[in-house]
Each structure stands twice: as C-alpha cells, then as structure tokens.
Amino acid sequence: MASTAKSVGQIKRVKTGCITCRIRRVKCGEEKPHCRRCVSTGRKCDGYTPIPTSRGQLIIALREQNNARGSGTPSLTLTVSPISFLSSNEASQFDYFRMRTAVKTNTFLGADFWSLSVLQLSYVEPSMKYAVLALSALHRRTESRDRATEAEAWHLKGLVHYGNAVNAAQKLLQRAQASISSSEGTKALATCLVLSVFDNLTGNYKCARMHLQSGLRLADERSAQPRHTAPTMEATYGEVTHLLERLDLQAMAFSDFAAPYPYQDGAARHNINVPLPEAFSNISDARQHLIRILRLFQPGGPTSTMTIRCRDPAVRRRAIALMRATHRVEGCWESYGAAAVAQRVMEVEEGFLGPDAVITCAADIPQEARCHSIITGVRMVERQVDMQLVKILDGSWYRVRET
C-alpha cells in the first residue's frame, strides 16, 4: 500500500491546455482556437499561452483580462485614442505604443510601417489591435525590469493580448485565403509580421518563424492571383510583403541550432527574370531589389561579423564595446547577447596562447587557435546562450560546447 500511495503522489499533472482548463485543473483537449471541453460546457475558453506559466500566474492574467475598469496605468499622461477597446487601460496601452514603442522600433522595419500602417490597421482589424497591445505590454515590461512585480504583471498582460491576437489572426488568415482583395491580404500579412516580432522579442523563435512562414506562404499563394483594391491599399500590401522578405533574410542569417530556420524557396518572391531598372527612384526601391538578390543565395550564418572574424585586439574590443553600449533588438538578433558570444569567442582564441601571451595584431592568433564556426542557441528565459565552437587541431575538426 505504501508503494502504491507513493506512486500516486508522483503522478505529474499536464501543464498544457487552455487557460480556463488549467485553472479548473481538468484535462483539456487542446482544440484550436477554443477547446471542446469549454465549448461543450458553455464556458468561455480563454485561449492558450505561448510560454508555460504557473496556475497562479494564469489566474492573475485572466483577472487582468476581465478587469474592464482597472485602476489605471501610472507614469504617463496619455490621450486616449477614439477606438473601441475593451477597457480604458487598453486604450492607454495603445497610446503608449503609439507614442513610445512605435518610435523605438522603427529602425529595422521602417518608421512608416509602425507609425502609419500598423496603427491604421489596428482600427479595423482585431488581430492587429491585440498584437499592438501585446507589444506595448512587452515594452513596458522591459522598462520596468528593475521592478520585478510590475514587470511580471506587464508580461502576463502581454501574453493575454498575444493569445487574443493569435485567435483573431487564425480567422483573418481564413478570410484572406478565400478573398482576392488586397485589404484582407494586407491585414493578414501585417499581423503575421507583428506576431513574429513579438515572439522574437520574447525568445520564442520557433513561433516567430511559424508566423513568418505563414505570411510568406500567403504572399506566394496570392502572388499569381488578380487583386482588386484601392491603390493606397495595394501600396501597403507591397510594403508589408517587402518587410516579410527582410525578416526572412534576417532569419536565414541568424538561425540557431535550437530553432533552425526552415527556409523555403518561393520563386514568386524573387523572380530572377525581372530586370533591374537602370535607375532607382529612391533608396527604398534599391534596397528591395538588393534583398531579392541576396535571398537567391543559400542561407548561412553571419560569418563576416567583425567581432567574430576580426582578430585585431583593439578593433575587436572596440566593436564588442559598441554592441554592449547600443542595446538593440532587431528580429531574432540582440546586440547584448551577440556581444557576450563575441567576448567568449575572443577569450577562447586568445586564451589558447596562454595567460602571458602578448597579442598586438591578428597575425598573432594562429589557425589552430581560431574558431572557424560558431553555432548558437538562445535560452531567453534563463538569459543564456548555448554555443558550439568549431575548431581544427592536427588536421581534424572538433567542437567545443559552452554555455
């Protein structure tokens, strides 16, 4: 009997399923977008969280979601936008995104996308609205990092908004696939892009690439179809398609071994038979043609990164210092983490010569000391990077694993 009781006590509860079933501690069928158990019992299925959380955290997140009239959001006096949000708190979050987040995230994808396209689509498409709220909450979590309780609260709010965005995006993709209008296609592609950005920022790279691939597949499917829409919406559709291609190119370059990028060649996105114009009307037009050319090459790692390939001690240290000083996140690339990887690679290469070695130039580091390939895997929750350093010794290749 004692052994029986002990084995029963060791049964592990399932930690997956929708928020509602996990709070009720019942088995969830995990049907998408709403589980069958909740629907059959007349309950509201509150969707799924992309990152495992405890039951207590789920209760807090659900309470925040259902709190239609919260205590308000401190620290900023914002003008509430005239848009039908569920609560005044969410309206404040939207304006935080408009005034703060959009300004700081416009470098890689461009200012017009965040300040114009995303905001305009938020007024007409629920999936984009919730995606914007999720990014706003994530930004506030980052700025509240020194206040753990407040940061965790914003993190949970972001997960709830993200779940709502994914549920609405699934319906949007179905409409876009059945419609020849660029309006539905534009909303679907832009939502896929913003959801991919959110997952990149949270370190959920597999989901980020899933959203990116969904958008690229939809763009390929619609490329041969006739589209009927206003010229302004057609221009926005082209802009979003180009931005998806830029993220696709970046994902190829910075793929890690924990979540390798499943590159899929889409001929419709880079037809080599399209001639280059003799002159470009602007820099943006030239950039898009360059991106299409670069995507024709086989994907590979960032082998030309200065901090990895340059062995000059002064230049290398200056480059690492610059990456640490400029904390930037662009898609799946994060400057501080990249600086930490470069620092460790430098220590391994220079440490091969011994503690008393004097290194004055790149030639002082022999081939057997150099790391010829660096494969990384990011663990965002633990704030750690797993590395595999590929080196050569006595004519044979071998790997050094580090964390």
Backbone torsions as a table, in degrees:
resi	resn	phi	psi	omega
1	MET	NA	-36.7	-178.6
2	ALA	-63.9	-42.6	-179.4
3	SER	-67.2	-33.8	178.5
4	THR	-65.1	-44.9	179.9
5	ALA	-63.1	-36.9	-179.0
6	LYS	-67.0	-40.6	-178.8
7	SER	-69.2	-33.9	177.3
8	VAL	-65.1	-39.6	-179.0
9	GLY	-66.4	-18.6	-177.8
10	GLN	-94.0	3.3	178.8
11	ILE	-64.9	129.0	-178.9
12	LYS	-92.1	131.1	177.2
13	ARG	-75.9	146.2	177.5
14	VAL	-71.1	130.7	-176.6
15	LYS	-105.8	18.8	175.5
16	THR	-114.0	173.9	-179.5
17	GLY	117.7	176.0	-178.7
18	CYS	-73.2	164.4	-178.2
19	ILE	-59.8	-43.6	-176.3
20	THR	-62.2	-48.4	-178.5
21	CYS	-66.6	-34.7	-180.0
22	ARG	-70.2	-36.5	176.3
23	ILE	-68.3	-38.2	178.8
24	ARG	-77.8	-11.6	-179.8
25	ARG	61.7	45.7	175.2
26	VAL	-123.6	158.2	-177.8
27	LYS	-71.7	133.2	-178.4
28	CYS	-106.9	137.3	177.6
29	GLY	-75.7	-13.0	176.9
30	GLU	60.6	31.5	173.9
31	GLU	-71.9	147.1	-178.8
32	LYS	-113.0	143.5	1.1
33	PRO	-83.1	-15.3	-179.4
34	HIS	-125.6	133.9	-176.6
35	CYS	-71.5	151.1	-175.3
36	ARG	-67.8	-33.5	-178.7
37	ARG	-62.9	-44.6	179.7
38	CYS	-67.0	-43.6	-177.8
39	VAL	-64.4	-43.1	-176.8
40	SER	-68.3	-25.2	-179.4
41	THR	-99.1	5.0	177.2
42	GLY	78.4	14.0	179.1
43	ARG	-91.8	158.9	175.3
44	LYS	-84.6	121.5	177.2
45	CYS	-83.9	119.5	-174.9
46	ASP	-90.7	16.7	172.2
47	GLY	80.9	-164.1	-171.3
48	TYR	-126.5	147.2	176.3
49	THR	-95.9	138.4	-179.9
50	PRO	-72.9	-19.9	-177.7
51	ILE	-122.5	130.8	-179.1
52	PRO	-55.9	135.2	179.0
53	THR	-135.4	161.9	178.6
54	SER	-78.2	166.5	-179.8
55	ARG	-63.4	-38.4	178.7
56	GLY	-62.7	-40.3	178.4
57	GLN	-66.0	-37.5	178.9
58	LEU	-64.1	-40.1	178.9
59	ILE	-63.0	-42.5	179.0
60	ILE	-63.4	-43.8	-179.3
61	ALA	-63.3	-41.6	179.9
62	LEU	-67.0	-37.1	178.7
63	ARG	-64.6	-40.3	178.6
64	GLU	-65.3	-36.6	-178.7
65	GLN	-67.7	-39.7	-175.4
66	ASN	-88.6	-4.0	-179.3
67	ASN	-81.8	91.6	-173.3
68	ALA	-71.1	-26.2	-179.6
69	ARG	-130.4	78.9	-175.9
70	GLY	-77.4	-170.0	-176.0
71	SER	-83.4	0.9	179.4
72	GLY	92.5	166.2	-178.8
73	THR	-111.8	117.2	-176.9
74	PRO	-77.3	179.9	168.2
75	SER	82.1	-20.7	178.6
76	LEU	-136.0	138.7	172.8
77	THR	-99.9	106.5	-172.4
78	LEU	-117.9	149.1	176.3
79	THR	-85.1	122.3	-177.0
80	VAL	-71.0	127.7	-178.5
81	SER	-75.9	147.2	-179.9
82	PRO	-78.2	73.8	-179.0
83	ILE	-140.5	145.6	-172.2
84	SER	-78.5	87.1	175.9
85	PHE	-94.1	165.6	-179.6
86	LEU	-72.1	-25.2	-177.2
87	SER	-155.2	164.6	176.6
88	SER	-66.5	-30.3	177.4
89	ASN	-61.5	-41.7	-179.6
90	GLU	-68.8	-35.1	175.5
91	ALA	-62.5	-38.4	177.4
92	SER	-66.0	-38.3	177.7
93	GLN	-64.9	-38.5	178.2
94	PHE	-61.9	-43.6	-179.8
95	ASP	-69.7	-29.7	174.1
96	TYR	-63.2	-42.1	177.2
97	PHE	-63.1	-44.1	-176.9
98	ARG	-64.1	-39.0	-172.7
99	MET	-93.4	-26.2	-173.6
100	ARG	-119.4	-54.2	-173.1
101	THR	-67.9	-47.4	-177.9
102	ALA	-59.7	-32.8	-179.1
103	VAL	-69.6	-35.7	-175.1
104	LYS	-89.5	-8.2	-176.9
105	THR	-113.7	20.3	-172.8
106	ASN	-97.6	3.4	-173.3
107	THR	-75.8	-44.8	-174.1
108	PHE	-83.0	-47.5	-177.3
109	LEU	-93.6	-9.1	176.0
110	GLY	101.0	146.7	-176.2
111	ALA	-67.3	-38.4	-176.6
112	ASP	-63.2	-35.3	-178.7
113	PHE	-63.2	-49.2	-176.2
114	TRP	-77.8	-40.7	-173.8
115	SER	-84.0	-20.5	-178.8
116	LEU	-118.5	-66.3	-172.3
117	SER	-60.1	-51.0	-177.3
118	VAL	-62.7	-45.7	-178.6
119	LEU	-64.9	-40.9	178.7
120	GLN	-64.6	-43.4	179.8
121	LEU	-67.5	-26.5	179.2
122	SER	-63.1	-26.6	-178.0
123	TYR	-78.8	-17.8	-174.8
124	VAL	-121.1	-11.0	-175.7
125	GLU	-130.3	117.0	-178.3
126	PRO	-58.9	-38.8	-178.1
127	SER	-62.4	-39.5	178.3
128	MET	-70.3	-37.2	178.2
129	LYS	-59.1	-48.0	-179.2
130	TYR	-69.1	-33.2	177.6
131	ALA	-65.4	-39.6	176.8
132	VAL	-63.6	-43.2	178.7
133	LEU	-63.1	-37.4	178.6
134	ALA	-64.4	-43.6	178.0
135	LEU	-65.7	-37.7	178.2
136	SER	-62.2	-44.7	179.1
137	ALA	-64.5	-38.1	179.6
138	LEU	-65.6	-39.2	177.5
139	HIS	-63.2	-42.3	179.2
140	ARG	-67.6	-34.0	175.7
141	ARG	-61.7	-41.4	179.6
142	THR	-63.4	-42.2	-178.8
143	GLU	-76.8	-10.5	178.1
144	SER	-107.5	20.2	-172.6
145	ARG	-61.0	-29.6	-180.0
146	ASP	-80.0	-4.9	175.9
147	ARG	-119.8	94.8	-168.3
148	ALA	-59.2	-45.3	-176.7
149	THR	-64.1	-44.8	179.4
150	GLU	-65.8	-40.5	179.1
151	ALA	-62.8	-41.4	179.1
152	GLU	-64.7	-38.7	178.3
153	ALA	-61.4	-43.5	178.2
154	TRP	-67.6	-34.9	177.5
155	HIS	-61.5	-44.6	-179.7
156	LEU	-67.2	-39.3	175.8
157	LYS	-61.1	-41.3	178.9
158	GLY	-61.5	-39.1	179.7
159	LEU	-65.5	-39.6	179.1
160	VAL	-64.3	-47.2	178.5
161	HIS	-62.8	-38.9	179.0
162	TYR	-61.6	-44.9	178.2
163	GLY	-60.4	-41.6	177.0
164	ASN	-64.1	-38.6	179.6
165	ALA	-64.7	-42.3	-179.9
166	VAL	-64.6	-42.8	179.0
167	ASN	-61.5	-44.0	179.3
168	ALA	-70.0	-32.7	-179.1
169	ALA	-67.5	-33.6	178.4
170	GLN	-62.0	-42.0	177.1
171	LYS	-68.6	-37.6	179.4
172	LEU	-63.7	-42.1	179.5
173	LEU	-62.9	-37.6	177.3
174	GLN	-63.7	-41.9	178.3
175	ARG	-65.8	-41.1	-178.0
176	ALA	-64.7	-38.6	179.9
177	GLN	-68.3	-26.8	-178.0
178	ALA	-94.8	-3.5	-174.6
179	SER	-116.4	147.7	176.1
180	ILE	-99.2	3.4	-179.8
181	SER	-80.1	136.2	176.7
182	SER	-69.0	-18.5	179.7
183	SER	-61.6	-50.7	179.0
184	GLU	-67.1	-39.6	179.4
185	GLY	-63.7	-40.9	179.2
186	THR	-62.8	-45.7	-179.9
187	LYS	-62.4	-41.1	-178.7
188	ALA	-67.1	-45.9	-179.1
189	LEU	-65.1	-42.1	180.0
190	ALA	-65.2	-38.7	178.8
191	THR	-66.0	-42.7	176.0
192	CYS	-57.7	-40.7	-178.4
193	LEU	-65.4	-47.0	-177.0
194	VAL	-67.9	-38.9	177.0
195	LEU	-64.3	-36.2	176.7
196	SER	-64.2	-40.1	178.0
197	VAL	-62.8	-43.3	179.5
198	PHE	-59.7	-46.9	-178.4
199	ASP	-66.8	-34.9	175.2
200	ASN	-61.7	-41.9	-178.3
201	LEU	-68.8	-27.8	178.3
202	THR	-91.1	-1.9	179.9
203	GLY	82.0	10.5	179.4
204	ASN	-91.8	71.0	-168.9
205	TYR	-68.7	-30.7	179.0
206	LYS	-64.0	-44.7	177.9
207	CYS	-67.6	-37.1	178.8
208	ALA	-59.6	-42.8	-178.9
209	ARG	-74.8	-28.6	174.8
210	MET	-63.6	-46.0	178.1
211	HIS	-63.8	-41.3	179.8
212	LEU	-62.6	-44.9	179.2
213	GLN	-65.1	-36.0	177.6
214	SER	-62.4	-43.6	178.6
215	GLY	-64.9	-42.0	-179.7
216	LEU	-67.5	-37.4	177.0
217	ARG	-63.5	-42.7	178.6
218	LEU	-63.5	-40.8	178.3
219	ALA	-62.7	-40.0	178.0
220	ASP	-65.8	-42.7	-179.1
221	GLU	-63.3	-35.1	-175.8
222	ARG	-89.7	-8.4	-174.3
223	SER	-64.7	-33.3	-177.8
224	ALA	-93.2	-2.6	-177.6
225	GLN	-91.7	144.1	173.7
226	PRO	-70.7	140.7	-178.9
227	ARG	-119.5	140.0	-178.2
228	HIS	-122.3	108.1	-179.1
229	THR	-165.8	174.2	179.4
230	ALA	-71.2	152.2	-179.3
231	PRO	-58.3	-34.8	-179.3
232	THR	-65.2	-42.5	178.3
233	MET	-68.7	-35.0	176.8
234	GLU	-62.6	-38.5	178.0
235	ALA	-65.8	-40.8	178.2
236	THR	-65.0	-39.0	177.6
237	TYR	-59.9	-44.8	178.3
238	GLY	-64.2	-38.0	179.2
239	GLU	-62.6	-47.1	-178.2
240	VAL	-65.7	-38.8	177.4
241	THR	-60.8	-42.6	178.1
242	HIS	-63.8	-38.2	180.0
243	LEU	-67.7	-37.5	175.5
244	LEU	-61.8	-39.2	178.1
245	GLU	-65.2	-35.3	178.5
246	ARG	-66.4	-43.8	177.0
247	LEU	-65.2	-35.2	177.9
248	ASP	-62.3	-44.0	178.4
249	LEU	-64.0	-41.8	179.9
250	GLN	-66.4	-40.1	-179.7
251	ALA	-63.1	-35.4	175.9
252	MET	-63.7	-42.5	-174.0
253	ALA	-72.2	-34.5	-172.5
254	PHE	-113.0	24.3	176.7
255	SER	-65.2	141.7	177.8
256	ASP	-116.7	168.8	-173.6
257	PHE	-72.8	-18.2	178.3
258	ALA	-74.0	-30.2	179.3
259	ALA	-145.6	73.5	-177.6
260	PRO	-61.5	142.6	-175.9
261	TYR	-78.3	122.0	-179.0
262	PRO	-80.6	75.3	-175.8
263	TYR	-61.2	128.9	178.6
264	GLN	-122.8	122.2	-177.7
265	ASP	-73.9	121.8	177.7
266	GLY	-116.8	102.7	-174.4
267	ALA	-60.4	-29.8	-177.9
268	ALA	-66.1	-22.5	-176.1
269	ARG	-86.9	-17.8	179.4
270	HIS	-149.6	73.1	178.7
271	ASN	-73.0	116.8	-176.0
272	ILE	-72.6	-12.2	179.8
273	ASN	-82.3	-7.6	177.9
274	VAL	-76.5	118.2	-176.4
275	PRO	-73.2	149.2	174.4
276	LEU	-76.9	140.3	177.5
277	PRO	-68.8	154.7	177.9
278	GLU	-67.8	-28.1	178.4
279	ALA	-145.8	144.7	178.5
280	PHE	-96.9	142.9	-178.7
281	SER	-76.6	-26.3	179.3
282	ASN	-158.6	173.2	-178.4
283	ILE	-65.6	-38.2	-178.1
284	SER	-61.2	-41.2	179.0
285	ASP	-63.4	-43.0	178.2
286	ALA	-63.7	-39.0	-179.7
287	ARG	-63.1	-41.0	-178.9
288	GLN	-65.1	-38.9	176.9
289	HIS	-66.4	-37.7	178.0
290	LEU	-64.5	-41.3	179.5
291	ILE	-62.1	-41.2	179.0
292	ARG	-63.7	-37.2	177.6
293	ILE	-67.4	-44.5	-178.9
294	LEU	-63.0	-32.8	-178.2
295	ARG	-71.3	-11.7	177.2
296	LEU	-74.6	-18.9	-178.6
297	PHE	-82.3	158.2	176.8
298	GLN	-66.3	141.2	179.4
299	PRO	-66.4	146.4	178.5
300	GLY	-157.2	170.0	-178.8
301	GLY	-74.8	168.5	-179.3
302	PRO	-77.3	69.2	-172.7
303	THR	-70.8	-15.8	-177.1
304	SER	-97.6	8.3	-179.8
305	THR	-60.2	129.0	-173.5
306	MET	-59.9	-41.0	-175.7
307	THR	-66.7	-21.5	-179.6
308	ILE	-93.5	-42.4	-171.3
309	ARG	-93.2	-23.6	-179.4
310	CYS	-87.0	119.7	-178.9
311	ARG	-97.8	1.8	175.1
312	ASP	-65.3	120.6	-171.4
313	PRO	-60.6	-38.9	-177.3
314	ALA	-72.3	-46.6	-179.2
315	VAL	-64.4	-42.8	-178.1
316	ARG	-62.1	-46.6	-179.2
317	ARG	-66.6	-34.8	177.9
318	ARG	-66.3	-40.3	179.5
319	ALA	-65.7	-41.8	178.7
320	ILE	-64.1	-41.5	179.2
321	ALA	-62.7	-38.8	179.3
322	LEU	-65.3	-40.1	179.4
323	MET	-66.9	-35.9	178.4
324	ARG	-70.3	-37.0	-177.6
325	ALA	-73.2	-29.6	-178.9
326	THR	-107.0	91.7	-177.2
327	HIS	-79.0	98.2	-177.1
328	ARG	-119.5	144.0	173.1
329	VAL	-123.9	117.0	179.4
330	GLU	-128.5	102.8	-176.2
331	GLY	63.7	-124.6	-179.4
332	CYS	-92.4	6.2	-179.1
333	TRP	-103.0	130.0	-178.2
334	GLU	-128.7	122.5	-168.3
335	SER	-64.5	-39.9	-176.7
336	TYR	-67.4	-41.8	176.6
337	GLY	-64.7	-40.0	177.9
338	ALA	-64.2	-36.1	177.6
339	ALA	-66.1	-39.0	178.9
340	ALA	-64.4	-40.2	177.6
341	VAL	-63.8	-46.3	-179.6
342	ALA	-62.5	-38.3	178.7
343	GLN	-61.6	-43.8	-178.9
344	ARG	-68.7	-39.0	178.0
345	VAL	-62.5	-42.1	178.0
346	MET	-62.2	-42.6	179.6
347	GLU	-63.6	-39.9	179.5
348	VAL	-65.7	-45.1	-177.1
349	GLU	-68.3	-46.5	-179.0
350	GLU	-74.1	-29.8	178.6
351	GLY	-68.3	-21.0	178.4
352	PHE	-61.3	-27.4	-176.7
353	LEU	-85.7	-6.6	178.9
354	GLY	100.8	159.7	-175.0
355	PRO	-68.7	-22.3	-176.6
356	ASP	-96.6	4.2	-177.0
357	ALA	-70.4	142.9	177.3
358	VAL	-109.4	115.0	-176.7
359	ILE	-109.2	118.6	-177.7
360	THR	-114.7	-19.8	-178.9
361	CYS	-152.2	172.4	-176.9
362	ALA	-64.2	-31.4	-177.9
363	ALA	-65.8	-17.0	-179.6
364	ASP	-72.3	-15.4	-179.9
365	ILE	-100.6	108.8	-176.8
366	PRO	-72.6	169.2	-177.4
367	GLN	-60.9	-38.6	-177.7
368	GLU	-69.1	-15.0	177.9
369	ALA	-90.5	-16.3	-171.9
370	ARG	-84.2	146.9	173.2
371	CYS	-90.7	116.7	-174.1
372	HIS	-88.2	-17.4	176.5
373	SER	-153.9	141.1	179.2
374	ILE	-125.2	118.6	179.1
375	ILE	-111.0	127.0	-174.5
376	THR	-120.7	153.5	172.2
377	GLY	-138.9	125.4	-173.3
378	VAL	-97.9	132.6	171.4
379	ARG	-114.1	95.1	-171.3
380	MET	-65.3	-40.6	-176.9
381	VAL	-61.9	-44.5	-180.0
382	GLU	-82.6	-4.9	-176.7
383	ARG	55.9	46.3	-179.0
384	GLN	-130.4	156.2	177.1
385	VAL	-126.0	124.5	173.6
386	ASP	-89.1	132.8	-176.4
387	MET	-125.2	145.5	169.1
388	GLN	-123.1	113.9	-179.0
389	LEU	-99.7	118.9	-178.5
390	VAL	-94.2	121.4	-178.0
391	LYS	-129.3	172.4	178.8
392	ILE	-126.3	136.3	180.0
393	LEU	-145.2	124.5	-179.1
394	ASP	55.0	38.1	176.8
395	GLY	81.8	2.0	-178.1
396	SER	-118.9	144.2	178.0
397	TRP	-87.7	143.3	174.8
398	TYR	-149.8	162.6	-176.8
399	ARG	-115.2	143.3	174.7
400	VAL	-115.6	121.1	-179.1
401	ARG	-99.4	133.4	179.8
402	GLU	-143.0	161.1	174.7
403	THR	-127.6	NA	NA
